[in-house]
Amino acid sequence: MEYINQYGHTWRIFASIVKDFDDDSWLHTGRGANTPARIASHILQGVKYYIEDTSTIHFSSGKPFDIDWEKAPENDLPTQNDVLACISEMKAKTEKWMVELEFLAVNDSFPWTGKSKLSVVIF
């Protein structure tokens, strides 16, 4: 399935970007809430939201997953290893989601993305 392949490319690029930062840059590069650790949290939380995953996720370090990515104290932000492990987990979850998804079914959950479930995949 092409969507799974494309998502796979995106997950690989995301992981590569995460690996590219040193420890200090991971937390401090950027401005305000636009730091790598915070944006990575936002991306992972967004994916969980849009695939309608209701499971409880814990980072491997024990840090909370469901933080306020914009305002969380620096100590609560995920490490690069946390994010890399979560990327693997979310990759598997998105693949399962797409395999089971009826692409042409009506999208009642996220109307801003479009009329079908396919629109959520593309969004």
Secondary structure, DSSP 8 states (H G I E B T S, - for coil): -HHHHHHHHHHHHHHHHHHTS-HHHHHHSSBTTBSHHHHHHHHHHHHHHHTT--S--B-TTS-BSS--TTTS-GGGS--HHHHHHHHHHHHHHHHHHHHH--TTSB--S-GGG-SBHHHHHH-
